Amino acid sequence: MTISIEALRRCSIAVDLGAARTRVYLRRTGLIVDEPTVAAVNTRTGGLIAVGTPAERMTGRTPAHIRVVRPVSNGTVVDIAMAQRMLRLLLGNKLRRAWRRRPLVSAAVCVPHDAHPLTERAAVETLTGIGARRVELVDSLIAAAVGCGLPVEQPEATLIVVCGAATTQVAVLSLGSIVAAERVPVGGDTVDHALVQLLRNEHALMLPSQAVRPLHLVLRDDAPAGGAEVHGRDVATGLARSVRIDVEGVRTAIRTPLTGVVDAIGTVLRRCPPDLVADLADRGIMLAGGSAVLPGFDTMLREATGMPVQIADHPDVCAVEGLGAMLDGKVQPLVLDAMVS
């Protein structure tokens, strides 16, 4: 898709509807919403009980008449009505009233690279349903690269890896456009699922995916020796039980899903011209996205590719911050005028 900087400057709000978190940026104000993309619904009345962090805490702990739903999956709004209701509550009455007073309000929203037309339509309908009169679609890879501070508008290669909850996107950018890109269904949720399966298969312990954070911590360089102790439910008896997992067991469990990211990087580099690949030898890989902070992930990519790897300063908000920079006029595109002969 082609991004019009002038069109984005007319937008007043930027939205990043992620599978894990929803973030909203207000022009000249900054980030005003950063909440989990979760809603809790009373199935008897159809009313919303909670959204965001309070709803996420209810996951796996609700009675039969309360259902915790995620209206966004794999970068696509799968429940437009629920996403609209969630956004209305997250934005609050004050902002929505101000929105209604302005007859023409434009919004920008991130969509995955090479998103299906139905994915783009769902994003547009979600925002128009809460008051936007016009919606600009922005490739999440370009938005994240801008948010990372990469010189995407220059004639030099930049390689970015955006690690989300459900998918990971890899792209090489130059002159403000994507030269080559690849998307793989591997993300933070995939890693968590691999750890849950490790405990179930090797230790007969059932563990909710929300409780795998202690296993992430054992991968840190400053983690204490001896691994981590996790608590769960015994598969056979149903009673509470604790086990201790060592570092090597955790690394082995996550190595298989993360191999898909390494393969995607190789695929993207093979599609690029040699001159651009040569630029990346020194510049290396920029990691962004909420799952980029997974301990040991950058080290694994560095060892597998032989390229320097760095994590963005605020990897989880790079996409929405990049959109915000475009809205605030902080991005100046490189003007390429045709030469007159």
TILUM-750760 format. One record per residue: residue number from 0; x, y, z of N, C-alpha, C in turn. Coordinates in pm, whole numbers. Layout:
! TILUM-750760
   nr    n_px    n_py    n_pz   ca_px   ca_py   ca_pz    c_px    c_py    c_pz
  NUM       X       Y       Z       X       Y       Z       X       Y       Z
...
//
This chain:
! TILUM-750760
   nr    n_px    n_py    n_pz   ca_px   ca_py   ca_pz    c_px    c_py    c_pz
    0      84    -118       0       0       0       0      88     124       0
    1      39     231     -58     112     356     -66      66     449      44
    2     161     502     121     128     589     232     140     733     187
    3      37     812     208      41     953     179      66    1028     310
    4     185    1088     321     218    1161     442     121    1277     464
    5      82    1343     355     -11    1455     367    -146    1408     419
    6    -191    1292     373    -319    1239     423    -309    1203     571
    7    -195    1148     612    -179    1112     752    -174    1235     841
    8    -119    1344     791    -114    1465     873    -253    1524     898
    9    -350    1485     819    -487    1530     842    -560    1443     942
   10    -497    1333     983    -559    1244    1082    -537    1300    1223
   11    -634    1276    1307    -624    1325    1445    -594    1213    1544
   12    -607    1089    1501    -588     979    1593    -526     861    1519
   13    -440     786    1585    -377     667    1528    -406     548    1618
   14    -437     434    1559    -478     315    1634    -395     196    1589
   15    -345     122    1685    -276      -5    1659    -357    -114    1728
   16    -439    -185    1648    -523    -292    1701    -446    -423    1692
   17    -375    -457    1798    -297    -579    1800    -373    -693    1865
   18    -326    -814    1839    -390    -930    1901    -371    -931    2052
   19    -262    -873    2100    -235    -870    2243    -279    -740    2308
   20    -245    -626    2247    -274    -497    2308    -328    -399    2203
   21    -410    -309    2251    -464    -200    2170    -403     -69    2217
   22    -350       7    2121    -285     134    2155    -343     244    2068
   23    -367     359    2130    -425     473    2060    -338     595    2085
   24    -305     665    1978    -221     785    1985    -303     903    1938
   25    -308    1009    2018    -380    1130    1983    -280    1235    1937
   26    -308    1297    1823    -215    1394    1765    -185    1509    1862
   27     -58    1541    1871      -6    1647    1957     -30    1621    2106
   28     -71    1500    2140     -92    1464    2281      -6    1346    2321
   29      -3    1243    2238      75    1124    2269     -12    1002    2288
   30      45     902    2349     -25     776    2370    -128     792    2480
   31    -254     766    2448    -361     784    2547    -423     652    2589
   32    -402     544    2512    -456     413    2546    -349     309    2519
   33    -323     224    2616    -233     109    2601    -284      -1    2691
   34    -378     -80    2638    -449    -180    2717    -455    -312    2641
   35    -468    -425    2713    -486    -553    2645    -613    -554    2560
   36    -606    -621    2447    -722    -633    2357    -811    -746    2405
   37    -878    -720    2516    -960    -822    2582   -1088    -756    2633
   38   -1197    -830    2626   -1325    -783    2680   -1393    -899    2751
   39   -1458    -869    2862   -1535    -968    2938   -1683    -937    2919
   40   -1761   -1039    2878   -1901   -1021    2842   -1988   -1110    2928
   41   -2101   -1054    2972   -2203   -1132    3041   -2290   -1197    2935
   42   -2283   -1329    2921   -2356   -1398    2814   -2507   -1398    2837
   43   -2551   -1372    2958   -2696   -1369    2986   -2759   -1239    2938
   44   -2689   -1128    2959   -2745    -998    2924   -2679    -937    2800
   45   -2561    -986    2761   -2488    -930    2650   -2411    -805    2684
   46   -2410    -766    2811   -2341    -644    2851   -2194    -668    2876
   47   -2115    -561    2854   -1972    -566    2882   -1947    -547    3030
   48   -1868    -634    3088   -1834    -625    3229   -1705    -548    3248
   49   -1607    -575    3163   -1478    -509    3175   -1406    -518    3042
   50   -1312    -425    3020   -1225    -428    2903   -1083    -399    2948
   51    -987    -438    2865    -848    -407    2897    -791    -493    3008
   52    -714    -431    3095    -644    -503    3202    -739    -576    3296
   53    -849    -514    3343    -942    -589    3430    -998    -714    3363
   54   -1026    -706    3233   -1079    -823    3163    -973    -930    3146
   55    -849    -889    3123    -740    -987    3107    -718   -1065    3236
   56    -734   -1000    3350    -716   -1070    3478    -824   -1175    3501
   57    -936   -1163    3428   -1044   -1260    3444   -1023   -1387    3363
   58    -926   -1387    3273    -905   -1501    3185    -882   -1629    3265
   59    -964   -1732    3237    -952   -1859    3306   -1007   -1861    3447
   60   -1071   -1750    3490   -1120   -1743    3628   -1267   -1700    3635
   61   -1341   -1717    3527   -1478   -1667    3523   -1579   -1780    3542
   62   -1697   -1747    3596   -1807   -1846    3599   -1863   -1867    3459
   63   -1961   -1956    3449   -2010   -1998    3318   -2077   -1885    3240
   64   -2137   -1788    3310   -2212   -1684    3239   -2125   -1565    3197
   65   -1995   -1569    3226   -1904   -1462    3185   -1802   -1521    3088
   66   -1788   -1456    2974   -1696   -1504    2871   -1593   -1396    2840
   67   -1467   -1435    2839   -1359   -1343    2804   -1326   -1363    2657
   68   -1336   -1256    2578   -1317   -1266    2433   -1204   -1174    2390
   69   -1143   -1211    2278   -1039   -1130    2214   -1087   -1098    2074
   70   -1130    -975    2049   -1188    -941    1918   -1088    -931    1805
   71    -959    -937    1835    -856    -930    1730    -772   -1057    1736
   72    -753   -1119    1622    -673   -1241    1615    -586   -1236    1491
   73    -458   -1261    1511    -363   -1267    1400    -364   -1140    1316
   74    -378   -1025    1383    -376    -898    1313    -506    -861    1244
   75    -611    -941    1260    -740    -918    1195    -848    -900    1299
   76    -934    -801    1279   -1050    -783    1367   -1152    -889    1331
   77   -1169    -988    1417   -1260   -1099    1389   -1399   -1074    1444
   78   -1415    -979    1533   -1545    -944    1589   -1554    -791    1589
   79   -1608    -734    1481   -1609    -590    1463   -1693    -522    1570
   80   -1812    -576    1598   -1900    -514    1697   -1834    -511    1834
   81   -1769    -619    1874   -1705    -624    2005   -1585    -530    2009
   82   -1510    -523    1899   -1396    -431    1896   -1442    -287    1908
   83   -1555    -253    1846   -1607    -117    1858   -1650     -87    2001
   84   -1717    -180    2064   -1760    -159    2203   -1640    -144    2295
   85   -1538    -225    2271   -1418    -218    2354   -1349     -83    2336
   86   -1335     -36    2211   -1271      91    2186   -1348     207    2246
   87   -1479     202    2242   -1558     310    2301   -1529     324    2450
   88   -1519     212    2518   -1491     219    2661   -1347     260    2688
   89   -1253     215    2606   -1114     250    2627   -1088     398    2599
   90   -1155     452    2498   -1134     592    2464   -1198     686    2566
   91   -1308     642    2626   -1372     725    2727   -1471     823    2667
   92   -1560     872    2751   -1668     960    2706   -1616    1095    2658
   93   -1514    1150    2725   -1467    1283    2692   -1415    1290    2549
   94   -1331    1193    2511   -1275    1194    2376   -1383    1168    2273
   95   -1475    1077    2303   -1581    1047    2206   -1674    1166    2185
   96   -1703    1241    2291   -1786    1361    2275   -1715    1465    2191
   97   -1583    1482    2214   -1507    1576    2132   -1504    1532    1986
   98   -1499    1402    1966   -1500    1348    1830   -1631    1380    1759
   99   -1742    1368    1833   -1872    1393    1771   -1891    1539    1735
  100   -1827    1629    1809   -1841    1772    1781   -1770    1811    1652
  101   -1670    1735    1612   -1597    1764    1489   -1658    1680    1376
  102   -1711    1743    1273   -1783    1667    1170   -1695    1575    1088
  103   -1568    1611    1070   -1478    1529     988   -1356    1491    1070
  104   -1350    1369    1114   -1237    1320    1190   -1175    1203    1115
  105   -1046    1214    1087    -976    1106    1017    -892    1028    1116
  106    -876     900    1090    -798     812    1177    -703     730    1092
  107    -590     692    1150    -493     604    1086    -487     475    1167
  108    -473     363    1099    -469     234    1168    -365     146    1102
  109    -295      67    1184    -196     -28    1135    -263    -155    1086
  110    -216    -206     975    -259    -336     926    -136    -416     888
  111    -140    -549     898     -23    -630     863      15    -615     716
  112     141    -645     687     188    -639     549     114    -741     464
  113      76    -699     344       0    -784     251    -126    -838     315
  114    -193    -751     390    -317    -793     457    -425    -822     353
  115    -509    -918     384    -621    -952     296    -718    -834     291
  116    -784    -813     178    -882    -702     171    -988    -708     280
  117   -1027    -827     322   -1125    -838     431   -1066    -788     563
  118    -936    -811     583    -870    -759     702    -870    -606     703
  119    -838    -547     587    -839    -402     576    -980    -347     595
  120   -1078    -414     538   -1217    -367     552   -1263    -375     697
  121   -1224    -481     767   -1264    -494     908   -1206    -381     992
  122   -1078    -345     963   -1016    -235    1038   -1087    -103    1010
  123   -1124     -80     884   -1192      44     848   -1329      50     914
  124   -1405     -59     909   -1538     -60     967   -1534     -44    1118
  125   -1431     -96    1180   -1420     -82    1325   -1407      65    1365
  126   -1326     140    1293   -1305     281    1329   -1417     371    1281
  127   -1474     343    1165   -1587     424    1120   -1707     404    1212
  128   -1717     286    1272   -1829     260    1362   -1822     336    1491
  129   -1705     392    1526   -1695     470    1650   -1675     619    1623
  130   -1698     661    1497   -1700     804    1470   -1603     855    1366
  131   -1510     773    1318   -1416     822    1218   -1485     838    1083
  132   -1461     950    1017   -1521     974     885   -1431     922     772
  133   -1303     911     799   -1208     860     700   -1100     783     773
  134   -1056     671     714    -956     585     777    -843     563     678
  135    -721     593     722    -601     569     642    -533     441     691
  136    -502     350     599    -437     225     632    -286     239     615
  137    -212     198     716     -66     208     714      -7      70     741
  138      90      31     661     158     -97     682     229     -95     817
  139     202    -195     898     259    -198    1033     411    -206    1032
  140     469    -263     926     615    -272     917     677    -133     900
  141     618     -51     815     670      84     796     649     168     921
  142     532     155     983     505     230    1105     603     193    1216
  143     630      62    1230     724      18    1334     865      66    1304
  144     905      65    1178    1039     111    1142    1055     260    1173
  145     952     339    1145     958     482    1178     964     500    1329
  146     885     421    1402     886     431    1548    1018     390    1610
  147    1092     303    1542    1225     262    1590    1332     366    1560
  148    1299     465    1479    1398     565    1441    1485     524    1324
  149    1444     423    1247    1522     380    1133    1506     478    1017
  150    1611     500     937    1603     594     824    1534     529     704
  151    1408     501     717    1337     426     613    1325     505     483
  152    1332     639     489    1315     718     369    1444     734     289
  153    1555     684     340    1684     698     273    1711     580     178
  154    1797     598      78    1829     488     -14    1932     392      44
  155    1900     336     158    1986     238     222    1897     137     293
  156    1947      16     306    1864     -93     356    1853     -90     508
  157    1735    -122     556    1711    -145     699    1629    -274     711
  158    1668    -358     803    1601    -485     826    1533    -481     962
  159    1403    -499     962    1326    -494    1086    1250    -624    1103
  160    1246    -671    1227    1170    -790    1265    1070    -748    1371
  161     941    -754    1338     835    -715    1429     772    -841    1486
  162     794    -864    1615     747    -986    1680     621    -956    1758
  163     509   -1003    1710     382    -981    1777     341   -1101    1860
  164     216   -1098    1904     165   -1207    1986     138   -1332    1902
  165      86   -1313    1781      48   -1426    1697     138   -1445    1576
  166     197   -1337    1524     278   -1347    1404     406   -1266    1420
  167     503   -1299    1335     627   -1222    1325     644   -1181    1181
  168     672   -1052    1160     691    -997    1026     836    -954    1010
  169     893    -990     897    1032    -955     864    1031    -877     734
  170    1107    -767     729    1107    -686     608    1239    -611     593
  171    1276    -590     468    1385    -500     432    1322    -379     365
  172    1356    -259     415    1298    -136     365    1406     -47     306
  173    1366      30     205    1456     128     145    1369     229      70
  174    1408     358      77    1335     465      10    1187     469      49
  175    1160     442     176    1025     452     227     931     342     185
  176     983     236     122     899     126      76     960      -7     118
  177     879    -110     109     922    -245     146     980    -314      22
  178    1105    -356      32    1171    -425     -78    1131    -573     -78
  179    1134    -635      38    1095    -775      52    1045    -796     193
  180     946    -880     207     887    -904     340     834   -1045     349
  181     825   -1094     469     775   -1229     496     704   -1227     630
  182     594   -1301     638     520   -1310     763     505   -1457     800
  183     536   -1491     925     528   -1629     972     436   -1635    1095
  184     360   -1744    1109     268   -1755    1223     338   -1796    1352
  185     438   -1720    1391     514   -1747    1512     519   -1617    1592
  186     482   -1624    1717     484   -1506    1802     496   -1543    1948
  187     467   -1447    2032     478   -1471    2175     384   -1580    2224
  188     264   -1586    2166     170   -1691    2206     221   -1829    2167
  189     290   -1837    2052     345   -1965    2008     452   -2014    2104
  190     536   -1923    2150     640   -1959    2247     577   -2004    2378
  191     476   -1931    2425     409   -1969    2549     344   -2106    2537
  192     284   -2133    2420     221   -2264    2400     325   -2376    2402
  193     443   -2350    2346     549   -2451    2347     593   -2481    2491
  194     599   -2379    2576     637   -2401    2715     528   -2476    2791
  195     404   -2445    2762     293   -2518    2825     297   -2665    2787
  196     325   -2694    2659     333   -2832    2613     453   -2903    2675
  197     564   -2832    2697     679   -2892    2764     643   -2942    2903
  198     573   -2860    2978     536   -2900    3114     435   -3015    3112
  199     346   -3013    3015     245   -3119    3010     306   -3253    2968
  200     395   -3251    2870     450   -3376    2818     558   -3436    2907
  201     644   -3351    2963     758   -3403    3039     734   -3406    3190
  202     640   -3325    3239     619   -3319    3384     475   -3344    3424
  203     387   -3377    3327     246   -3406    3355     183   -3295    3438
  204     213   -3171    3400     163   -3055    3472      90   -2964    3375
  205     -32   -2927    3411    -110   -2835    3330     -88   -2694    3381
  206     -52   -2606    3287     -16   -2469    3325     -85   -2373    3230
  207    -155   -2272    3282    -213   -2172    3193    -104   -2089    3129
  208    -131   -2042    3006     -28   -1968    2934      10   -1838    3004
  209     -81   -1785    3089     -49   -1661    3160      55   -1682    3268
  210      85   -1806    3301     176   -1833    3413     315   -1875    3368
  211     351   -1849    3243     481   -1894    3194     589   -1787    3210
  212     557   -1673    3267     657   -1567    3281     780   -1613    3361
  213     766   -1691    3468     888   -1739    3535     982   -1816    3444
  214     928   -1883    3342    1012   -1957    3248    1083   -1861    3153
  215    1019   -1747    3122    1088   -1646    3041    1208   -1589    3116
  216    1192   -1571    3246    1297   -1506    3325    1423   -1591    3337
  217    1410   -1725    3327    1529   -1809    3342    1621   -1797    3222
  218    1573   -1736    3112    1657   -1718    2994    1744   -1594    3002
  219    1720   -1509    3099    1800   -1388    3112    1942   -1421    3155
  220    2034   -1335    3113    2175   -1357    3146    2200   -1349    3297
  221    2121   -1266    3366    2140   -1251    3509    2047   -1338    3592
  222    1987   -1440    3527    1895   -1527    3599    1972   -1614    3698
  223    1911   -1641    3815    1980   -1727    3913    1991   -1870    3864
  224    2095   -1937    3908    2115   -2077    3869    2008   -2165    3932
  225    1980   -2275    3867    1882   -2368    3922    1748   -2365    3852
  226    1731   -2276    3753    1606   -2272    3679    1498   -2197    3753
  227    1373   -2232    3724    1258   -2163    3783    1157   -2265    3831
  228    1086   -2229    3935     980   -2313    3989     846   -2261    3942
  229     766   -2349    3885     634   -2311    3835     528   -2395    3905
  230     410   -2337    3917     300   -2403    3986     187   -2429    3886
  231     130   -2547    3896      22   -2583    3807     -62   -2695    3866
  232    -139   -2762    3778    -228   -2869    3821    -179   -3002    3765
  233    -170   -3101    3850    -127   -3233    3807    -229   -3293    3712
  234    -181   -3348    3600    -271   -3403    3500    -348   -3522    3553
  235    -285   -3608    3632    -349   -3731    3679    -440   -3707    3799
  236    -389   -3637    3900    -465   -3622    4025    -551   -3496    4029
  237    -517   -3396    3949    -590   -3271    3954    -551   -3181    4070
  238    -451   -3222    4147    -407   -3143    4262    -298   -3045    4221
  239    -282   -2941    4303    -177   -2843    4278     -40   -2905    4301
  240      54   -2873    4212     188   -2929    4223     288   -2830    4164
  241     410   -2835    4210     517   -2747    4163     631   -2831    4107
  242     692   -2780    4002     810   -2845    3944     915   -2737    3917
  243    1040   -2780    3906    1149   -2688    3875    1202   -2721    3735
  244    1211   -2619    3651    1254   -2635    3512    1390   -2570    3496
  245    1483   -2642    3430    1616   -2584    3409    1619   -2502    3281
  246    1726   -2428    3265    1738   -2335    3153    1742   -2409    3020
  247    1814   -2518    3013    1828   -2591    2887    1694   -2646    2839
  248    1611   -2689    2933    1479   -2739    2895    1393   -2631    2831
  249    1402   -2510    2886    1325   -2399    2830    1379   -2361    2693
  250    1512   -2355    2678    1571   -2318    2549    1537   -2419    2441
  251    1538   -2546    2477    1504   -2649    2380    1359   -2637    2335
  252    1269   -2602    2427    1126   -2593    2395    1097   -2478    2299
  253    1167   -2364    2317    1135   -2248    2233    1218   -2242    2106
  254    1320   -2329    2096    1406   -2322    1978    1330   -2358    1851
  255    1241   -2456    1859    1168   -2500    1740    1079   -2390    1682
  256     991   -2326    1761     909   -2219    1700     991   -2100    1651
  257    1098   -2064    1724    1176   -1948    1684    1261   -1974    1560
  258    1281   -2101    1526    1353   -2133    1402    1279   -2079    1281
  259    1146   -2072    1290    1068   -2016    1180    1101   -1871    1152
  260    1135   -1795    1256    1174   -1655    1237    1308   -1647    1164
  261    1403   -1734    1201    1533   -1736    1134    1516   -1772     987
  262    1430   -1867     957    1405   -1905     817    1344   -1789     740
  263    1255   -1713     803    1192   -1600     736    1295   -1492     703
  264    1390   -1468     794    1495   -1370     768    1578   -1413     646
  265    1613   -1543     641    1688   -1592     526    1611   -1578     396
  266    1480   -1603     399    1398   -1590     279    1395   -1446     230
  267    1380   -1351     324    1375   -1210     286    1509   -1165     227
  268    1619   -1207     286    1750   -1165     237    1778   -1222      98
  269    1730   -1341      72    1752   -1399     -62    1675   -1324    -170
  270    1569   -1254    -132    1490   -1179    -230    1548   -1040    -257
  271    1643    -996    -178    1695    -860    -188    1815    -853    -282
  272    1836    -739    -345    1957    -720    -427    2082    -725    -339
  273    2194    -769    -393    2317    -781    -313    2361    -650    -248
  274    2337    -536    -315    2380    -408    -258    2307    -379    -128
  275    2179    -411    -122    2104    -388       2    2149    -482     112
  276    2175    -607      76    2221    -703     177    2356    -660     233
  277    2442    -601     149    2570    -552     197    2551    -440     299
  278    2450    -355     280    2423    -249     378    2390    -307     515
  279    2326    -423     516    2279    -480     641    2390    -548     720
  280    2503    -572     657    2612    -641     727    2657    -564     849
  281    2661    -432     838    2702    -348     952    2583    -301    1035
  282    2474    -268     967    2358    -213    1038    2285    -321    1117
  283    2272    -439    1060    2213    -551    1131    2061    -550    1136
  284    2008    -613    1239    1864    -637    1253    1810    -553    1368
  285    1695    -491    1346    1625    -418    1451    1504    -501    1494
  286    1496    -530    1623    1383    -605    1678    1281    -510    1736
  287    1156    -530    1701    1046    -451    1754     929    -544    1784
  288     825    -490    1847     710    -570    1882     716    -617    2027
  289     600    -650    2081     593    -687    2222     673    -810    2259
  290     690    -904    2166     763   -1027    2195     912   -1014    2170
  291     959    -897    2128    1102    -878    2102    1184    -883    2230
  292    1119    -860    2343    1192    -857    2471    1206    -996    2532
  293    1165   -1100    2459    1182   -1235    2510    1330   -1261    2536
  294    1369   -1290    2659    1512   -1306    2690    1577   -1414    2603
  295    1691   -1380    2549    1765   -1475    2467    1728   -1476    2320
  296    1618   -1407    2284    1576   -1407    2144    1677   -1336    2055
  297    1726   -1220    2101    1825   -1147    2021    1955   -1224    2007
  298    1993   -1294    2115    2116   -1374    2108    2103   -1488    2008
  299    1985   -1550    2006    1962   -1660    1912    1971   -1611    1767
  300    1910   -1496    1739    1916   -1442    1603    2058   -1403    1565
  301    2132   -1349    1660    2270   -1308    1633    2356   -1430    1598
  302    2337   -1539    1671    2416   -1658    1645    2374   -1725    1514
  303    2244   -1719    1482    2196   -1789    1363    2227   -1713    1235
  304    2229   -1579    1240    2248   -1501    1118    2389   -1443    1105
  305    2461   -1431    1215    2591   -1367    1212    2584   -1217    1196
  306    2468   -1159    1215    2448   -1015    1200    2425    -952    1336
  307    2465    -826    1354    2434    -758    1481    2283    -741    1498
  308    2237    -756    1619    2094    -746    1652    2077    -648    1766
  309    1985    -556    1749    1954    -464    1858    1803    -455    1876
  310    1764    -432    2000    1622    -420    2034    1587    -272    2044
  311    1475    -234    1990    1430     -95    1996    1414     -51    2141
  312    1425      80    2162    1415     133    2298    1280      99    2362
  313    1174     113    2287    1040      78    2335     974     -10    2230
  314    1013    -137    2224     970    -222    2112     820    -245    2105
  315     752    -244    2219     609    -276    2219     524    -165    2159
  316     571     -40    2161     490      72    2111     548     134    1985
  317     640      65    1919     705     122    1801     604     155    1691
  318     509      66    1666     416      87    1555     330     210    1578
  319     270     221    1696     183     335    1720     262     464    1734
  320     385     456    1787     468     576    1794     510     621    1654
  321     534     525    1564     564     562    1427     446     629    1359
  322     326     577    1382     206     642    1330     192     782    1386
  323     217     795    1516     207     926    1580     306    1026    1522
  324     428     979    1490     527    1068    1430     480    1117    1293
  325     414    1030    1218     360    1073    1088     247    1172    1106
  326     160    1149    1205      50    1242    1230     102    1379    1272
  327     206    1381    1353     260    1508    1405     353    1578    1306
  328     373    1520    1189     457    1584    1088     605    1573    1113
  329     647    1471    1189     789    1456    1219     864    1377    1113
  330     791    1321    1018     854    1240     911     847    1318     781
  331     961    1339     722     970    1410     594    1011    1311     486
  332     924    1279     393     961    1182     289    1064    1239     195
  333    1144    1147     139    1243    1186      39    1173    1214     -93
  334    1190    1337    -144    1122    1377    -267    1207    1334    -386
  335    1148    1255    -472    1216    1208    -592    1149    1269    -714
  336    1204    1378    -765    1148    1445    -882    1214    1391   -1009
  337    1132    1378   -1110    1184    1333   -1238    1273    1443   -1298
  338    1388    1401   -1352    1479    1496   -1411    1431    1536   -1550
  339    1441    1661   -1579    1397    1711   -1708    1515    1709   -1805
  340    1502    1642   -1918    1611    1633   -2014    1605    1745   -2115
//
